[in-house]
């Protein structure tokens, strides 16, 4: 039977060595009051210690003084398993310094392992990950040498390779909803995402653990059954708090209380960007390059397509789709669960402006891995002569794979959106001609990527159509490597493309 108690009382039930499963998509649906109470307990008492955290999508707010980063900095956590690390600067720092165990696996796979754990399974078989960094034959999913757990094995079944992923065993579930009714049922009416709340609760209960839910309010009216996300029978403790994290204020266009027609998307994107977009390090010049890429990439869209847009440069594809008038004729989705509308930009990524439906994350990945997407637009840190893409790590930096591997696994058409080089790149545009005022000092197109997030060889085997759009040209993946298929007006093919590549195209 659930109890409504204080955050301090709820956190007091956590023991040394417990595994906490956090239901969040980066900052969204993240129970901040529970994080704060855990931090305060650790500061006051020094415990609990040796905690382990599992979170499919990551649990940070790009601020080391927010959410889980606060107590991870204190040394209270010994292990983190997550799909995304970019929003957790303190966690990444601790991991790269070898102070904690840290493991990065594809977000969609981790989401599916939670559901498998809820069903009583100890492992999950998946084709996602074969041939990329998390395949033990290729590289490692560990962030440091301290991280020695075997979380993945290679299996061959009927002549086909699969990866076997072990499922989590959480002792504590951290979940945030909006309302608890008299029976302890939890509804999410003001949340922008569901993530995998029900599966997280089920997996925790199956393991004999405790489910703690943070809500904004208590209702004396019973919830409509179809509105319940987590039933009261799975809830142990409810903490009522108005300490709700939003980058900005509550936005009804993101929860679905206000539906946004395609004709008004530009307005809502602009308003949201004022509060949540991270400032560009390279200023207006980079914005010009990004705009060129987004405009060209949007030309790949066709009416009726089902689309996924990634974070960063690919976000601008939605803006240009709106300008080109095709937004109303396509169906944009985001891996966090939104279908329809347009993914929110910047730090608000994961939420959807004017969604038609918001579903569980695992269900969205079912659709993606089943080949439901017609086209996806994703970023990249490096591309090599084989068409491989590194999108998750660089020297001294680890963003994590996120949903990248799941999204690219079976999508028919893949468009990578990235600048030709970076760090100092200066670009302008005059009369439709591109002017490279200054080249960046770091190459993005190199002989071999430092980590494989996307395998060109496997994409060719699957018959996927893959292009790479930059601010000056477009490449296409072929059986013999990359092929240069477009050079933009104003660009000299030899001096500004071929001479700057580490390989022949």
N, C-alpha and C positions, 0 to 999 in steps of 0.2 A: 504494500500500500504506500502510495507516495506521501511525502511530507513537504510542506512549504516551510523552509528554514532559511537562515541567513547564509550568505556566501561563506562566512567564516566557519560555520558549523559544517557545511557541505565539504569544504576543503579539508576540514579536520579528519575526514574519513579516509583520506589518501595516505597510503603507507609507503615506506621506503621500498624502492624497486618496482613500484606499480607502473604498468603501461597505460598511458592516457591516450585514447583515441579522440582526436579533435575533429568535429564535423564543421569544416569551414572551407571556403574557397578564397585563399589568401586572407584579406580582411573581412570579406563578406560572411555573414551568418556566424561570426566569431564571437564566442561568449566572453566579452571583455571583463565583466565583473568577476568571473571565475578565475581568469588569468590574474587579475589584480589581487584577488584574495589569496591565491597561491603564492604570489610574490611576497605579499605582506607576511604570510605565515613563515616563509623561508627566511625573510629578514629578521623576524622576531625570534624564531626558535632554531634556525639552522636546518630545519627539515620540512618536508621529507627529502631524502637524498636518493641518488641513483635512479631517478625517474627515466622512463622511456616514453617517447612520444611517437605516435603514428598519425600521420595526416596525409591523405591522398593528394590534396591540392596545395599544401603549405598553409601556414597559419600566422603570417606576419603582416605588418602594415607599412613596410619600408621604413621602419623607425625602430631603432634598437631599444628605445624606452617605452615601447608599447607591447601589449600582448605577451606571447611566450618568450620573446627575446629577453625580457626583463629578468626572468629567473634562470634562463639558460646562461646568461652572463655570470650569474652567481655560482655556477658550477653544480646546480641541483639536478641537471639532466645529463645522463651518461650516453644516451643513444637517441638519434632522430632518424626516422624513415619517412621520406616525403617525396612527392612528385615535383614540387617547386620550392626552390630555396631563395630565389631572387628577392622576395619580400622580407627576408629575415637576415638582416646584415650581421647581427651579433652571432647568430647561429652559424652562418657561413664562416665568419672569422674564427670561431671556436673550432669548427670542423677543419678548415684549412691549416690551422695551427696544430692539429692533431690532439686537441684537448677532449673531444668527444667522438664517439662513433657516429658516423653519418652515412646514410645510404640513399641514393637517388634512383628511383625506378619510374617507368612511365605512369603518368597520372591515371590514365584510364585503366591500366592493369591494377594499380593499387585500389582504385574504386571497385573493380570487379573482385579483388581478393577480399574486400570487406563483405561484399554480398555472399561470396563463397563461404566465408567464416560464419556468417549468419545462418547458412544452410548446413553447418556442421562439417564442412570440408576443411581438410588440413592443407590442401594445395589447389592450385588452379593451373590448367594448361592453356597456353596461348601462343599463337604465331607472332603476336606483336613482340618486337624486341629481337627476333632472329636476325643476325647479321649486323646489328648495331652495337653500341658501346656496352649494353647490359647483357649481351651474349657473352658468357665466360670465355668463349673461344676468341673473342674479338678484343675485349677491354675489360673494364671494371665498373661496377655500379657503386663502389665505395669511394668516398671523398678523401680518404687518407689511409695510411698503413695500419692505423690502430683498428680500423673497421674490418674485422676478419670473419664476420658471420656469413654463412652460405644461405643466401635468400633465393637463389636461382640455380636451377640445374637444366642441362640440355637433355631432351628426350627425343628418340626417334620412334614414330608410330606409323606403321604401314608405309615406310619409305619417306616420310615427311618429318622435318625437324620442328619441334616445339620447345618452348621454354616452360619449365615447371616453376611456378612462383609459390612460395610458402605463404599461408594466410596469417594475418595478425591475431594475437590473443590478448585483447584489451581487458584491463582490470577496471578501468574508469572511462566513462564516456562524457565528454564535454559537448553539449549541444545548446544552440540558442534558437528559441522560437519567439513567437509574439505573445500568445495567450495560453493560459492553462484554464480548463473548465473544471467543474466540480468533481469530475471523475479522473482528473489528472491528464486528460487528453490535451495534446499540444498542437496548436495550429500556427501557421506561419504567415498570416495575412499581410504583415508589414515587412516580411523578409524579402529580399531580392532574389534569394536562391534557397533551394531545399538541400542541395548537395546530396549527401547520402545518409540523412538523419535516421531514417528507419533502420537501414542496414547496420549502421554504427550501433544503435541501441540494441538490436537483435544480436549482433556479434558479441557485444559486451555481456549481455545476459546469458548467452550460450556459454560464455567462459566463466560464469559465476561472478561477474563484476557488478558494479553499481553505475546507474545512469543518472547523471546530474544535468538538469535542464535549466538554463537561464531564460526568463521571459520578461516581457515588459509589463504585463498586467494579468490580473486574476479576474475571471468572468464567473458570474453566478448563473449564467445561462449555458446550457449544454451545446457543444459545438455540433454543427451539421456533420454527420459521419464522413461525408466525402471531403470535408475540409481538414480532417484530422491527419496529421503527418506522423506523429508518434503517439500510439495509444497509451493510456494511463497505466495499463498492466505492465508496461516496460519501464516506467518511470519510478525511480526511487526517491529523488530529491528535486524540488523545484526552488529556484532562487529568483525572487522578483527584484528587478533592477531596471532603472531608467537610464543606466549607463550604456547607451547603445552607440556603437561606433558607426559613424557615417562620415566619409570624406565630404564635409559640407553638412547639410541637413537632410532629413528624411525626404526622399524624392518619390512621389507617388507615380511618376512615369516609369520608375524602375521596379516598383512592386506590382504594378498592374492596376492600381487604383485609378490611374488616368491612362487611357489608351492614346497613343500618339500616331497619327496618320503619317504616311511617308512624306507628304508635302510639308510637314513641320519638323522633320528630323534635323535639318540644319540648325534650326533655332535651339532645339534641346541639346544637341551636341555642343553648341557654342556655350550655352549656360553651364553645362556640366563641366566643360573643359576649364572654365574659369576657376573652379574649385579643386579639380582633381588631376590636372595634367602636370607631370613633372616638367620643369623647365629644360629646354634643350641646351646641352653644354656647348654646342657650336653655333647657337643662335640662328638668325634669319637665313643664313646661307644654307645650313643643313635643312631648314624647313623647305627651301626651294627644291632641293634635291629630293626630299621625301615626297613633295607634292608632284614632281615629275613622275616618280615611280608609281605613286598611287593612281595617277591619271592614266598612265599606260597600262598598268595591271588591270584596271577596271574595264579596259577594252576586251578582256577575255570573257567577260560576263555575257550570258545569253538568257533571254526570257525563259522562265520556268525552271532555272537551275536551283539546286539546293546547295548552299554555300556555307563555308566556315571561314571566318576572319580571325587571324591571330593578333597578338598584342604588338604594339610598336608601329612600324611603317605600314603593315597590312591594314591597320585601322583606317588609314586614309582611303582605302579602296571603297569603303562604305560611303564616305563623304562624296567621292567622285561618282559613285553609282547614283547617288541622289541628284547630283548636278546634271548627270547625263540622262536622268529621267527613267532609268531602268530599275531603280530600287523597288518600285511598286510591282515589278514583274518577276522578282526573284525571292527566294526564301533563305534568309540568313540565319544561321544557327551559331551558338557558342557552346563549347564543351561543358561549361558549368551547368547547362540545362535549358537555356533559352532558345526558343524557336520563333522566328518572325521578328519584326522590328529591326533594331540595329544595336550591335554590341556597344556598350559604354566605353569611352576612351580612357587612356592613361591609367591612373591609380584606381579607377572604378571598373577596370576590366573584369569580366566575369558576369557583371550585371547586364541587362538588356533594356534598351529604351523601347517601350511600346511592344513588348513581347506578346505573341499570340498564345504561347504556352511556356510554362516553366516546369521542367520535369526533373527527376532524379538524375544525377550525373552518370551513374552506371548505365541507366537506360539510354542516355544520349550516346554513350560510347558503344553500346550494343549496335546502335544505328550506324555510327561511323565505321566500326570495324566490319560491319556487314556490307559495306560498299554503298551506303545510302547517300553519301555526298557526291555531287557532280564535280565540284571544284573547291579548292581551298587556297588561301593566300597566307603564307607564313614568312617569317623573317629568317635570318641566318647570320652567324658570326663569321663563318669561313665556308668556302666552296673549293673543291679540288678538281683536278683534271678528270677524275672518274665520275664527277657529278655528285659525290658525297657532300653532305652538308653537316657542319657542326653548329648546333644552335644552343648548346647547354653549358659549355665551359671554355674558359681562357685562362692563361696564366694569372694567378692571383684573383680569379673571379669565377664564381660558380652560380649560374642562375637556375640550373636544373632543367630537365627535359620537359616538364609540364605535360600537356596533352599532345605534344608535337608528334611523337612516334605513333600514337593511336590514330591521329587525324590523317597522317600521310600513309598509313598502312594499306588502305584499300580505296582511296579517293581516285577517281578516274583522271582528273586533271589537277596538277599541282603547280602553283605559281609561287616561287620564292621571290621575296621583295627585299632588296638590300642595296646599299650603296656599293660602288665599285671598290672604293677604299675608304678609310676612316681616319680620324684624329687629324684635324686640320683641313679636311676637304672643304673647299669653298666653291659654290656653284651659283650662277645667276642665269637668267633667261631673258633674251631680248628678241622680239619678233619671231617667236617660236624656235629660235636657235639656242642651243645649250652652250653656255660658256663656262669652262672649267678654269676658275680664277687661280685655284691652288689645289694641288693634289694632296690627299691625305698621306700621312707617313706610315700607316699600317695597311698592308695589302689584305684583301679579303679573298681574292682568287689565287690560290697557291697550289703547289704540287700535291701535297697530302694534308688533309685536315688533321688537327690535333686530337679530335674525338669525333666519332661517327654518330650523329643523331638520325641521319637519313642515309640509306644506302642506295646509291645509283644503280648498282648491279641488281639488287633485288627489285627495284622499281621497274627496270627493263624486263626482268623476268615476269613481272605481274602485268606488263603491257600498259603501264601508266604513262601519260603524257606530261612531261615535266619541262618547265621553262624557268629562267632566272632573269628577273627584270631589275635593271639598275637605272641610274639617272642618265646614262649615256648609251646604253645598248641592251640587247636581249640575247641570251644564250638559250639553246635547247639541248636537252640530254639525248644523245644518240648512242648506238652500239659502239661507236669509236670515240666516245667522250663528248665534250661540249662542242657545240657548233654555234658560231656567231650568225644569228639570223636577222638582226636589225641593228643599224647604227643610226642614232638620232641626229637630226639636223644640227650642224655646227660642230660636230665631233669629227676629229681626224682619226680614221680607223687605225692607222699604223702607230702614230705617236701617242694617242690617248687611250688606246685599247691594247693592241697586240704587243707593243713594246713594253707595256707595263705588266703583262702576264708572265707567270713563271713557267708556262707551258704553251704548246702550240694548240690553236683551235682551228 
